[in-house]
Amino acid sequence: MSISSYHNGDLLFVQASQQPLSQMIAQSTQNQTTVNVNYTHVAILEKSHDNFFVMHATHNKGCIRQKLTDFLHDQDTNVDVYRLCQKNLNYDTIINRSKALLGSPYNTSFDPDEPGYYCSSFIYEIFKPEHFFNLIPMQFGPRNTVLPDWKRYYALLHLPIPNGKLGNNPNSLLQDQRFQLISQIRI
């Protein structure tokens, strides 16, 4: 599928990579999706005339807007493009909500009580008025355990692990089958 067929509001799901944080997320959330791929990052696409931009929450830069080509250059694994199957969404409004969050900090703690956004909480927030996504108890390991890497991660942050608090992750956003896979961008 050609990039020109992408729509305003398409969601870009990044497959798990070999990066440490990606692996930690993958190991903690792999059973929370109805698809056979494990995602560890998500962003929203903006189509403005013939230009494509991506808005998302990044660990290093907070909530940003960047060219699609730059976003793809930053990835080291495949990106899947999904489209919501709901016809009556006002994507201009959703894109404007995304833009209103730009400049917000990244929530390194993934704790909903802390300021900022992580990637899937950014997406949750911009679709919140449409009640599209549900919050779920967060997991930092299989079967309500906490992986040792997460224990070290939170020790460095000097924060408690928000295991069980309501939140989301890229895989949990896809639990609802209101999405259609449009294409895969191979990196």
Disulfide bonds with the S-S distance in Angstrom:
none
